[in-house]
Amino acid sequence: MAYWFLVTLPPLVVALAYGRAPFFAWYGVGLGWLAALAWLAGWPSALAAGALVALGGVGAVFLLPALRRGVVTAGIFKAFRKALPSMSQTEKDALEAGTVWWEGELFGGRPDWQRLLAFPKPVLSDEEQRFLDVETTELCRLTRDWECTQKQDMPGEVWRYIKDQGFLGMIIPREYGGKGFSALAHSAVVTKLSTRSSAPAVTVMVPNSLGPAELLLHYGTPEQKNHYLPRLARGQEIPAFALTSPWAGSDAAAIPDAGVVCKGMYQGREVLGMRVSFDKRYITLAPVCTVFGLAFRLFDPQHLLGEVEDIGITCALVPHDHPGVAIGRRHLPLNAVWMNGPIRGKDVFMPLEFIIGGPAMAGQGWRMLMECLAAGRSISLPGSNTGMQKMTARAVGAYARVRYQFKTAVGRFEGVEEALARIGGNTWLSDAARVMTAGAIDLGEKPSVVSAIVKYHVTERARQTVNDGMDVIGGKGICLGPQNFLGRAYQQIPVAITVEGANILTRSLILFGQGAIRCHPYVLKEMHAAREGDLAAFDAALWGHVGFSVSNAARALVMGLSGARFVGVPQGAAPDTRHYYKQLTRMSAAFAFTADLAMGTLGGSLKRKEKLSARLGDVLAQMYLASCALKRFEDEGRQAADLPLLHWALQDCLHKAGEAFEGVIANFPNRLFAAFLRRVVVFPLGKPWAPPSDQLGQDVARLLIEPSATRDRLSADVYLPTDLEEPVAALEAAFRATVEAEPVEAKLRRAIKAGHFKPGLMIGGGVDAIYTAALEAGVITHDEHAIAMRRGALRDKVIRVDDFPYDFDLRAALVDVAEPRKAA
Ligand SMILES: Cc1cc2nc3c(=O)[nH]c(=O)nc-3n(C[C@H](O)[C@H](O)[C@H](O)COP(=O)(O)OP(=O)(O)OC[C@H]3O[C@@H](n4cnc5c(N)ncnc54)[C@H](O)[C@@H]3O)c2cc1C
């Protein structure tokens, strides 16, 4: 009987841990269980009493905070403080910047799905929608990417339109003459422009993200705001922001650009200022900017400002024509049309009033940049890279229906279907992430980890989408020219991968590295307490942390063994989505425990274990993307026809997260813990998350090659030109004509099969001669013949590629420099 009773211990422990029972409950249950065991086993009363006193004594140490702190926590506190890696101020600023939003729930092991669904659906105001429909559409119409590429600039008319219509001041409040648009509107404009060309998209994107407007709004002095913001809003100033130097790219805080506080002449007066030397490169809009933000390290060796000699990174706002500034040359980032170039200066004297926020903000530059980075990073690249994907989904889907090989539309071959399914699923998911994240910014969040997640994952999925698109359209994508609708996007993809935190670094260092400390419910508290020597605060955080961790392990185990069948889902969740909420709750618990184990066993060295950190970041990111997909489905009114996209996206996220878990476990340094993770916490019954099935892939691919409301929703706000000389316009028309002509094609095929019509030899008549022969034989009607001929003409327009004289000289076009863009 006593032996049998022993078996009750593990479920009891798991039950207490699962329910995150308070310590006194553990204490009471423990004592009760031991007493019952002693009684069943018939222990002598002295032994039973001794065991109970021993357990009671040990338990009491934990039950009484003062005792626990002195006996147990103090030792751990000492060791923790010793092991805590030192952190520079710039690291601290980066770590503490921004806010924690939905990702905190995912890190907590028990996401509150009701909270996710209660976030308001992000919507555009009437004015924003009008701007998107009218001015943004017009800007798209005015921009012809091929012409811009040849001239290596947008025509003056396009520049004027951008400035006059306020595209450069979308985020500037109305009181300063800007549009005061929401983050969602800003994102929607960039997304739409990117469906047309990266030239206006990037040009508009930069002033509305880290361009000095954002910094001025948050930190500028009243004089700076009143002077610059109205001018930026009206397009009288074109801004740029210069941080990167040849020696400091990813490690931007290490910029060698330096300024020394000194006196000098400015506008005929001797003033206190800074003599700054700087060498910046890759600066977007630099060649045409009229004012640029400049980041440099400020020193005050003569103590003209105060006691501190190394004041730290400082941001100043410098006019492009300030004496000593060398500006105007350009790089060619993968032949991009938008402007980008170096800015240099040697011993340039500038008054202290150039510092953004004035002298009081000297040395605060890094914190300012980190605080403001989250908003821009959440919008610009997620927007532009979703735009590219939407255009790819729309145009490549159409092409796959129009283009025939082996007498079949290429989009119907299983191999091509695989690529189309990825294009559809990735586009839908990226758009979901774009919208939900922009919505967070509009709720007042500055989610630094989420911004890194969407930056990394939307650009990576865009890279996959555009690559897949290029594969599907074959040579049509490779030959550049006005008829190529995808090659330029393909060229630009690496730019998105590199800027605003290069992707390898973002994945390896930021997603989990920053996420683990920022989003974890206890780690930051423990670190603060350790730094400040606060044993009581450390004790509370530490034991909260232990309970949290043990509970997550138990919950992951129970959910793993039961397939998460009994896990709650948000009230009224759509039946098709219930499974995913359950799986994500299970994954969140497993992730939270794995993260704790990794941090607990590897400590500060986890920072150097980038591959492990990257994989943990992958799990967090896939859970975030999956949340966005669920939110989108609900916000869009549960469109039944979109279900294949939802299923594909969710299954892909779960599968990718599962693969990342597999990588963590396979490479976890402590093999005992690795086995515990595999067998108990993450995969107790084997791998549960399969990739999207072939059938599901086919369902998604079909959505891309059939006209439908789903296809329109997937590619909403793609700019669709109407001039049939434009490739996307011709594609749309050819797509519709192909769908219309397919019944005629089928009728002809049936007639041939039944022996009613023998096409015979049609030498030199072209691929559509058979329809003329069929008309003459009375197999098809005149109307049907006209339909087939129209399809043929449009198809021919679509499949053609450009050719040029063999001695065509692009350099000649380069000499034809467009008119200067500097504002008056
Ligand atoms: C077209 C373009 C526009 C730009 N616009 C601007 C602008 O307007 N203003 C501005 O200030 N800057 C701008 N930049 C600079 C951009 O932010 C940097 O290019 C970026 O920070 C990466 O720096 P890097 O190119 O020097 O790469 P490097 O820092 O040399 O990195 C090389 C590789 O190493 C990886 N790496 C580096 N450190 C680590 C690490 N610890 N762990 C793992 N991987 C790591 C990176 O991910 C990258 O893959 C622009 C760049 C380009 C190309």
The ligand as a Tripos MOL2 file, in Angstrom:
@<TRIPOS>MOLECULE
LIG
   53    58     1     0     0
SMALL
NO_CHARGES

@<TRIPOS>ATOM
      1 C1         21.2760   51.2140  -48.3210 C.3       1 LIG1
      2 C2         21.5920   51.5480  -46.9290 C.ar      1 LIG1
      3 C3         20.9590   52.5990  -46.2910 C.ar      1 LIG1
      4 C4         21.3240   52.9710  -45.0020 C.ar      1 LIG1
      5 N1         20.7890   54.0950  -44.4250 N.ar      1 LIG1
      6 C5         21.3460   54.5650  -43.2850 C.ar      1 LIG1
      7 C6         20.9800   55.8510  -42.7630 C.ar      1 LIG1
      8 O1         20.1390   56.5430  -43.3150 O.2       1 LIG1
      9 N2         21.6110   56.2880  -41.6420 N.ar      1 LIG1
     10 C7         22.5520   55.5510  -40.9960 C.ar      1 LIG1
     11 O2         23.0900   55.9990  -40.0160 O.2       1 LIG1
     12 N3         22.9020   54.3030  -41.4430 N.ar      1 LIG1
     13 C8         22.3280   53.8200  -42.5740 C.ar      1 LIG1
     14 N4         22.7040   52.5820  -43.0500 N.ar      1 LIG1
     15 C9         23.6410   51.7820  -42.2940 C.3       1 LIG1
     16 C10        23.0710   50.4780  -41.7700 C.3       1 LIG1
     17 O3         22.3120   50.7080  -40.6300 O.3       1 LIG1
     18 C11        24.2530   49.5430  -41.5530 C.3       1 LIG1
     19 O4         24.6350   49.1210  -42.8400 O.3       1 LIG1
     20 C12        23.9640   48.3990  -40.6740 C.3       1 LIG1
     21 O5         23.9010   48.8590  -39.3750 O.3       1 LIG1
     22 C13        24.9990   47.2830  -40.7740 C.3       1 LIG1
     23 O6         26.2950   47.7800  -40.7160 O.3       1 LIG1
     24 P1         27.3900   47.2880  -41.7900 P.3       1 LIG1
     25 O7         26.7600   47.3870  -43.1260 O.co2     1 LIG1
     26 O8         28.6080   48.0650  -41.5630 O.co2     1 LIG1
     27 O9         27.5970   45.7860  -41.4690 O.3       1 LIG1
     28 P2         28.5970   45.1610  -40.3610 P.3       1 LIG1
     29 O10        28.3640   45.8330  -39.0670 O.co2     1 LIG1
     30 O11        29.9660   45.1640  -40.9100 O.co2     1 LIG1
     31 O12        28.0610   43.6930  -40.2340 O.3       1 LIG1
     32 C14        28.4130   42.6460  -41.1410 C.3       1 LIG1
     33 C15        27.6250   41.3900  -40.7930 C.3       1 LIG1
     34 O13        27.9710   40.9660  -39.4850 O.3       1 LIG1
     35 C16        26.8020   40.7620  -38.7250 C.3       1 LIG1
     36 N5         27.1250   41.0840  -37.3270 N.ar      1 LIG1
     37 C17        27.7560   42.1550  -36.8210 C.ar      1 LIG1
     38 N6         27.8680   42.0500  -35.5000 N.ar      1 LIG1
     39 C18        27.3030   40.8790  -35.1440 C.ar      1 LIG1
     40 C19        27.0980   40.1830  -33.9160 C.ar      1 LIG1
     41 N7         27.4980   40.6610  -32.7560 N.pl3     1 LIG1
     42 N8         26.4560   39.0070  -33.9570 N.ar      1 LIG1
     43 C20        26.0290   38.4800  -35.1110 C.ar      1 LIG1
     44 N9         26.1930   39.0880  -36.2890 N.ar      1 LIG1
     45 C21        26.8200   40.2680  -36.3140 C.ar      1 LIG1
     46 C22        25.7690   41.7010  -39.3120 C.3       1 LIG1
     47 O14        24.4630   41.2140  -39.0610 O.3       1 LIG1
     48 C23        26.1230   41.6140  -40.7810 C.3       1 LIG1
     49 O15        25.5000   40.5040  -41.3330 O.3       1 LIG1
     50 C24        22.3010   52.2050  -44.3230 C.ar      1 LIG1
     51 C25        22.8960   51.1150  -44.9370 C.ar      1 LIG1
     52 C26        22.5780   50.7920  -46.2340 C.ar      1 LIG1
     53 C27        23.2810   49.6590  -46.8860 C.3       1 LIG1
@<TRIPOS>BOND
     1     1     2 1
     2     2     3 ar
     3     2    52 ar
     4     3     4 ar
     5     4     5 ar
     6     4    50 ar
     7     5     6 ar
     8     6     7 ar
     9     6    13 1
    10     7     8 2
    11     7     9 ar
    12     9    10 ar
    13    10    11 2
    14    10    12 ar
    15    12    13 ar
    16    13    14 ar
    17    14    15 1
    18    14    50 ar
    19    15    16 1
    20    16    17 1
    21    16    18 1
    22    18    19 1
    23    18    20 1
    24    20    21 1
    25    20    22 1
    26    22    23 1
    27    23    24 1
    28    24    25 2
    29    24    26 1
    30    24    27 1
    31    27    28 1
    32    28    29 2
    33    28    30 1
    34    28    31 1
    35    31    32 1
    36    32    33 1
    37    33    34 1
    38    33    48 1
    39    34    35 1
    40    35    36 1
    41    35    46 1
    42    36    37 ar
    43    36    45 ar
    44    37    38 ar
    45    38    39 ar
    46    39    40 ar
    47    39    45 ar
    48    40    41 1
    49    40    42 ar
    50    42    43 ar
    51    43    44 ar
    52    44    45 ar
    53    46    47 1
    54    46    48 1
    55    48    49 1
    56    50    51 ar
    57    51    52 ar
    58    52    53 1
@<TRIPOS>SUBSTRUCTURE
     1 LIG1         1 GROUP 0 **** ****
